[in-house]
Amino acid sequence: MRASLALFLASLLLLLTLSHGLLPSRILQRMTSSSNYLTNDQLWFNQTLDHFSPYDHRQFGQRYYEYLDDFRLPDGPIFLKICGESACNGISNDYISVLAKKFGAAVVSLEHRYYGKSSPFKSMTTENLKYLSSKQALFDLAVFQQYYQESLNAKLNRSNVESPWFVFGVSYPGALSAWFRLKFPHLTCGSLASSAVVLAVYNFTEFDQQIGESAGPECKAVLQEVNQLVEQRLSSNAKELKTLFDADELKIDGDFLYFLADAAAIAFQYGNPDKLCSPLIDAKKAGEDLLNAYATYVKEYYVGSFGASVQAYNQQHLKNTALTGDTADRLWWFQVCTEVAYFQVAPANDSIRSSKVDTRYHLDLCKNVFGDGIYPDVDATNIYYGGTRIAGSKIVFTNGSQDPWRHASKQFSSPEMPSYIISCHNCGHGTDLRGCPQTPLVPEGNAQNCSSPDAVHKVRQQIIDQIDLWLSQCQPTGRHSI
């Protein structure tokens, strides 16, 4: 199949070379880089800075990627894979590559404005961040879609052709995927909103409640004991405690406690619960020091294997406006502090997280890092998009049973927007596209390491059925398809 496609493309290349100029060589390129990417060959186009001003015509360079190895000419669909709150260094080789083969789709991916190399400014001051929002990002996608469709038509020596488009995203990009279909239904045949956090939440207590449920009674009890020990030691000898976790730089106690809470949450979010629970339960049974056991997990797994950075929790680091290194931490906190909140705070009772990581901690962070008057207007965000009452159509919502973020997603089905929960011991954030564990990424989102591969396969088949149905129903307007 791929050999015949390559032969067809080669013939097409020869034809167009003789008549209308060269097609870019990346159309015929096979993946030669890491198996983590389908491609990491970067492309650029000029994007509008402010889509909502009729007077501001400034532009900036926005990075994108295309993967055409499986593209079925002349009428294959285009899968738009949305990048989110980090640098987008290529099109990752997850389950979307399987879907691309199945549907003969081209895959394109656009880096989110401000992140990675797609920065409009050379300084990330609060004033310069005012164009960083989900609303601007959605218009970016719409403008990019028009640009890419015209670019592809030019490559293929055709005009007035509109390919069927389908949109994909996980987590915040999952929310963007749902919102793109909601706001621009004429531009896409449907959307997959994987672990899509569509509900802006001011006090997100359900996050920790889910961690406790996912942990199970024994592990939950140990985690609560660890939290008690941390709070006691923080009062008596904070310096020694922070040194134990290699987190001396976190001078603000709330930053340190948030770092420790995140370290536990990640194990359930990304499908590695046993990496956390097994050593802690064993240490408890053996009468060993639980703080040492937890510190070992944090340093060896969360920071070591997972790659988390202590610096990312340091408010002094978040205040850095220089466009050097990775600015994603500051950028995402700006979106949190202005649009969506997702404030992960301790429930009133039976909490795993320290009660000191409360609403005031988050609001103080927003003010300290970005200045007075910066806070999330979650009501406005949910009014604009609908929250979990989103009134869209042809959107598939998927969530992993152990994922604490699923409570900010749409977990109930409706006729036009089916919702599926993938239930298993290590099914977390984006399991449908990433498999288990969700990080590190396994090629093609292999589900063999999920504790219930059948649960993953069942939902994937439902996704395939929806894509197949909605692509067949798609009748682009304004142009004709071939």
Residue pairs with C-beta under 8 A, 6 or more apart in sequence:
2 69
2 70
5 69
5 70
5 71
5 72
6 28
8 73
9 27
9 28
9 73
10 28
12 23
12 73
12 156
13 22
13 23
13 27
13 28
16 22
16 23
16 155
16 157
17 23
19 157
20 157
23 155
24 155
26 39
26 41
26 66
26 68
27 68
27 155
29 39
29 41
29 69
30 69
31 37
31 38
31 39
31 69
31 93
33 39
33 40
33 90
34 40
35 93
35 443
36 90
36 92
36 93
36 441
36 443
37 89
37 90
37 91
37 92
37 93
38 67
38 69
38 90
38 91
38 92
38 93
38 97
38 107
39 65
39 66
39 67
39 90
39 91
40 65
40 89
40 90
40 91
41 65
41 90
42 63
42 64
42 65
42 90
42 117
43 63
43 64
43 65
43 66
44 61
44 62
44 63
44 64
45 61
45 62
45 64
45 144
45 147
46 59
46 60
46 61
46 62
47 59
47 60
47 61
47 62
47 113
47 118
47 140
47 143
47 144
48 57
48 58
48 59
48 139
48 140
48 143
49 56
49 58
49 59
49 60
49 120
49 131
50 56
50 58
50 131
50 136
51 135
51 136
51 139
51 140
51 143
52 135
52 136
52 139
58 120
60 113
60 118
60 119
60 120
61 117
61 118
62 110
62 111
62 113
62 118
62 140
62 144
63 88
63 110
63 111
63 116
63 117
63 118
64 108
64 109
64 110
64 111
64 144
64 148
65 88
65 90
65 91
65 108
65 109
66 106
66 107
66 108
66 109
66 148
67 91
67 100
67 106
67 107
67 108
68 106
70 76
70 97
70 100
70 101
70 104
70 105
70 106
70 107
71 104
71 105
71 106
72 103
72 104
72 105
73 156
74 156
74 158
74 482
75 163
75 481
75 482
76 103
76 104
76 105
76 106
76 163
77 103
77 104
77 105
77 106
77 163
77 164
77 165
77 166
77 189
77 471
78 105
78 106
78 107
78 108
78 148
78 149
78 152
78 163
78 164
78 165
78 166
79 96
79 99
79 100
79 103
79 105
79 106
79 107
79 108
79 165
79 166
79 167
79 168
80 108
80 109
80 110
80 141
80 145
80 165
80 166
80 167
80 168
80 188
81 91
81 96
81 107
81 108
81 109
81 168
81 169
82 109
82 110
82 112
82 141
82 167
82 168
82 169
82 173
82 176
82 177
82 180
83 109
83 110
83 111
83 112
83 115
83 116
83 173
84 112
84 115
84 169
84 170
84 171
84 172
84 173
84 176
85 112
85 115
85 172
85 328
85 331
85 332
85 335
86 115
86 116
86 328
86 332
87 111
87 115
87 116
87 117
87 326
87 328
88 109
88 110
88 111
88 112
88 115
88 116
88 118
89 116
90 109
91 107
91 108
91 109
92 441
93 441
93 443
93 444
94 433
94 434
94 435
94 441
94 444
94 445
95 432
95 433
95 434
95 435
95 444
95 445
95 460
96 107
96 168
96 433
96 445
97 107
97 444
98 444
98 445
99 105
99 463
99 464
99 467
100 106
100 107
102 464
103 467
103 468
103 471
105 166
106 152
106 163
108 148
110 140
110 141
110 144
111 117
111 118
112 118
112 137
112 140
112 173
113 120
113 131
113 132
113 136
113 137
113 140
114 120
114 124
114 129
114 131
114 132
114 327
114 331
115 327
115 328
115 331
116 328
119 323
119 327
120 128
120 131
121 128
121 323
122 323
123 321
123 322
123 323
124 320
124 321
124 322
124 323
124 327
124 330
124 331
125 321
126 334
126 370
126 371
126 374
128 321
129 331
129 334
129 370
132 331
132 334
132 335
133 335
133 338
133 339
134 175
134 176
134 179
134 335
134 339
134 340
134 381
135 384
137 176
138 176
138 179
138 180
138 183
138 184
141 167
141 176
141 180
141 184
142 180
142 184
142 187
145 165
145 187
149 161
149 162
149 163
152 163
153 159
153 160
153 161
158 482
160 479
160 480
161 479
161 480
161 481
161 482
162 476
162 478
162 479
162 480
162 481
163 476
163 481
164 189
164 471
164 474
164 476
164 481
165 187
165 188
165 189
166 188
166 189
166 190
166 191
166 192
166 467
166 470
166 471
167 177
167 180
167 181
167 188
167 190
167 191
167 192
168 177
168 191
168 192
168 194
168 433
169 175
169 176
169 177
169 178
169 191
169 192
169 193
169 194
169 196
170 194
170 195
170 196
170 429
170 430
170 433
170 434
171 194
171 195
171 196
171 197
171 405
171 429
171 430
172 197
174 192
174 193
174 194
174 195
174 196
174 197
174 409
174 430
175 193
175 196
175 197
175 198
175 385
177 191
177 192
177 193
177 194
177 196
177 395
178 191
178 193
178 196
178 198
178 390
178 392
178 395
178 397
178 410
179 198
179 385
179 390
180 187
180 188
180 191
181 188
181 190
181 191
181 392
181 393
181 394
181 395
182 385
182 386
182 390
182 391
182 392
182 395
185 392
185 393
185 394
186 477
186 478
189 394
189 470
189 471
189 473
189 474
190 394
190 395
190 396
190 466
190 467
190 470
190 471
190 474
191 392
191 394
191 395
191 396
192 395
192 396
192 398
192 432
192 433
192 463
192 467
193 395
193 396
193 397
193 398
193 409
193 410
194 398
194 399
194 430
194 432
194 433
195 398
195 399
195 400
195 403
195 405
195 406
195 409
195 429
195 430
196 397
196 409
196 410
197 340
197 342
197 405
197 408
197 409
198 385
198 386
198 387
198 388
198 390
198 408
198 409
198 410
199 382
199 387
199 388
199 407
199 408
199 409
200 339
200 340
200 341
200 342
200 376
200 378
200 381
200 382
200 387
200 408
201 340
201 341
201 342
201 343
201 378
201 408
202 341
202 343
202 359
202 376
202 378
203 343
203 345
203 359
204 341
204 342
204 343
204 344
204 345
204 407
204 408
205 345
205 346
205 347
205 348
206 404
206 407
206 408
207 265
207 342
207 344
207 404
207 405
207 407
208 261
208 265
208 344
208 345
208 346
208 347
208 351
208 352
208 353
208 404
209 347
209 350
209 407
210 268
210 402
210 403
210 404
210 406
210 407
211 223
211 264
211 265
211 268
211 352
211 404
212 220
212 223
212 350
212 352
214 268
214 273
214 401
214 402
214 404
215 223
215 268
215 273
215 277
215 352
216 277
218 277
218 281
219 273
219 276
219 277
219 280
219 281
220 352
222 277
222 280
222 281
222 284
222 290
223 264
223 280
223 352
224 350
224 351
224 352
225 284
225 290
226 280
226 290
226 291
226 294
227 260
227 351
227 352
227 353
227 354
229 290
229 291
230 241
230 257
230 260
230 291
230 354
231 354
231 356
233 240
233 241
233 291
234 241
234 253
234 256
234 257
238 253
239 248
241 291
242 248
242 250
242 256
244 291
244 292
244 295
245 256
245 259
245 260
245 295
245 298
245 299
246 299
246 303
246 310
247 256
247 259
247 310
247 313
249 310
249 311
249 314
250 256
250 259
250 310
250 313
250 314
251 314
251 316
252 315
253 356
254 356
254 357
254 361
254 364
254 365
255 313
255 314
255 315
256 313
257 353
257 354
257 356
257 357
258 313
258 344
258 357
258 361
259 310
259 313
260 294
260 298
260 354
261 344
261 352
261 353
261 354
261 357
262 302
262 308
262 313
263 297
263 298
263 302
263 308
264 276
264 352
265 344
265 404
266 272
266 302
266 306
266 308
267 273
267 275
267 276
267 277
267 301
268 276
268 402
268 403
268 404
268 428
269 402
269 403
269 404
269 405
269 428
269 429
269 438
270 306
270 428
270 429
270 437
270 438
270 439
271 400
271 402
271 426
271 427
271 428
271 429
271 431
271 436
271 437
271 438
271 439
271 450
272 301
272 426
272 437
273 402
273 425
273 426
274 426
275 297
275 301
276 297
276 301
279 293
279 296
279 297
280 290
280 293
280 294
280 297
283 289
283 290
283 292
283 293
284 290
302 308
303 309
303 310
306 439
309 329
311 317
311 329
312 329
315 365
315 368
315 369
317 329
317 330
318 329
318 330
318 333
318 365
318 369
319 330
319 368
319 369
320 327
320 330
321 330
330 369
333 365
333 366
333 369
333 370
334 370
334 374
336 342
336 343
336 366
336 376
337 365
337 366
337 369
337 370
337 374
337 375
337 376
338 374
338 375
338 376
338 377
339 376
339 377
339 378
339 381
340 376
340 378
340 381
341 362
341 376
341 378
342 408
343 359
343 362
344 353
344 357
345 353
345 357
345 358
345 359
345 361
345 362
346 352
346 353
346 354
346 355
346 357
346 358
363 375
366 374
366 375
366 376
367 374
367 375
386 392
388 409
388 410
388 411
388 412
390 410
390 417
392 416
392 417
393 416
393 417
394 416
394 417
394 466
394 470
395 416
395 417
396 417
396 418
396 419
396 420
396 462
396 463
396 466
397 409
397 410
397 411
397 417
397 418
397 419
397 420
398 419
398 420
398 421
398 422
398 431
398 432
398 459
398 463
399 405
399 406
399 409
399 411
399 419
399 420
399 421
399 422
400 406
400 421
400 422
400 424
400 427
400 428
400 429
400 430
400 431
400 438
401 421
401 422
401 423
401 424
401 427
402 424
402 425
402 426
402 427
402 428
403 427
403 428
403 429
403 431
405 429
406 421
409 419
410 417
410 419
411 419
411 421
412 419
413 419
413 420
418 462
418 466
420 432
420 459
420 462
420 463
422 431
422 432
422 455
422 456
422 459
423 452
423 455
424 431
424 436
424 450
424 451
424 452
424 455
424 456
425 451
425 452
426 436
426 437
426 449
426 450
426 451
427 436
427 450
427 451
427 452
427 455
427 456
428 436
428 437
428 438
429 438
430 438
431 438
431 447
431 450
431 456
432 445
432 456
432 459
432 460
432 463
433 445
434 441
434 442
434 445
435 442
435 445
435 446
435 447
435 448
435 449
435 450
435 456
436 447
436 449
436 450
436 451
436 456
437 449
442 449
447 453
447 456
447 457
447 460
450 456
475 481
